[in-house]
Amino acid sequence: MKNEQSQFTVEYQDHYGVVYYRNVKAANIAEANMIIRQKQPDVIIRAVTLVPIDEKTDRDD
């Protein structure tokens, strides 16, 4: 069984109220959430969104 990873943008907030965005590669939303939680256990995850394939590829336009 192949485990394809997609790119997700995770929006999270620290206890000072500063909002951060980080792109991570994960198999699903739960895994993307877990990746951030492992690095920053005390943050509040505000959103996790799947990055569309169009936005991941570099275009020469």
SVG drawing of the C-alpha trace seen along z (x, -y; Angstrom):
<svg xmlns="http://www.w3.org/2000/svg" viewBox="-9 -38 19 40">
<polyline fill="none" stroke="black" stroke-width="0.4" points="0.0,0.0 1.5,-3.3 1.4,-6.2 1.2,-9.3 1.9,-12.6 0.3,-15.9 1.3,-19.4 -0.7,-21.1 -0.5,-24.6 -1.0,-24.6 -2.0,-27.9 -1.2,-28.0 -1.0,-30.5 1.3,-30.8 0.4,-31.8 1.3,-35.5 -1.3,-35.6 1.2,-35.5 -0.1,-33.5 2.3,-31.4 1.9,-29.4 4.0,-26.4 3.8,-24.1 4.3,-20.4 4.1,-17.2 1.7,-14.6 -0.6,-11.8 -3.7,-13.5 -4.9,-16.4 -4.4,-14.5 -0.7,-13.8 -0.1,-17.5 -1.6,-18.5 0.6,-16.0 3.8,-17.2 3.2,-20.7 2.2,-19.4 5.5,-17.5 7.6,-20.6 5.3,-23.1 3.3,-21.3 1.8,-24.4 0.4,-26.1 -3.3,-26.3 -3.9,-24.9 -6.3,-27.3 -6.5,-25.7 -5.1,-22.9 -5.6,-23.3 -4.6,-21.2 -2.4,-23.1 -3.8,-22.6 -1.4,-20.9 -1.5,-24.1 0.1,-26.2 2.8,-23.7 4.2,-23.7 6.4,-26.5 5.2,-28.1 7.2,-30.2 4.2,-32.5"/>
</svg>
